[in-house]
Amino acid sequence: MGFEHTSVMPVEVFAYQNLKPGDVCVDCTLGGAGHAGATIEAILPGGILVGIDQDHEAIANAKKVLHRFAKNIVLVHDNFARLSNILHQHNITGVNSIVLDLGFSLNQITKARRGFSFNLNEPLDMRMDIRNNLTAETIVNSFGEKELADLFFRFGEEKFSRRIARAIVRNRQTHPIATTQDLTRIICDTVPKGRAAARKIHPATRVFQALRIAVNQELENLALFMKQVPDLLVKGGRLCVLCFHSLEDRIVKQHLKAFETRCTCPKELPRCVCNTTPTMKAIVKKPLIPTFREMEANPMARSAKLRVAERI
């Protein structure tokens, strides 16, 4: 599968990493290796880049794209939620920058044949890591009506979650829902036509988002990752996170706010007894968004938000 190397907000991510030769850096989601390629060039000679992705095809692609930097790159087929263990296994005790791009590559959507897009007719898989057992087809055909409704509402913020869940359960009694086309048809037949026309997005967008998040445990993994960050960065080390929907951004924002906290004692106490000290500071107070020019050139960048923080 040929990967495109387009990355979102490449100029901003590169600039805010504040790289120098000899740095040790982590790209937690290699994708097409766009961010990784720029990073490795900046930290030579002597720098090390740890590249992680749970998609085996992304790892294979990175080996080809970054082959001339092989001596300075460690490629790991794993989930970024295990970053602390990954670094420990490679005897790395601190890093200068961590980049986490939570977006999907165009290749995963259009060429992986894993059912990420409602515009294609593919198996209902949605696994980023094919070693995992849970698929979207399993969820759609085995979860109860309330479980499905809760999932669509919680992870997709879908207003018609109950109607859609009811329709799925009714339809699967006749035959299993096995493809993206099967599921998309059910959703489009269920969402009121007037409401569907008023939406700026396809009626199936939120349900597909919810299924993908559930299959890959995206929010749980992001929370696990964020808890580890302060202990992994050296003083002055930077974290750059690109989020693409509000649920992700909320988790990142809440953790960064907690890292900046100076005291958690009740206000009525005369003095601090918790001894809480901040571990990180925000480099940009509000998340950065792509330029209009980039959004025009790359529609997948439209919902991106970049947050940057530094270890203190």
Order of alpha helices (4+ residues) and beta strands (2+ residues): alpha-beta-alpha-beta-alpha-beta-alpha-beta-alpha-alpha-alpha-alpha-alpha-alpha-alpha-alpha-beta-alpha-beta-alpha-beta
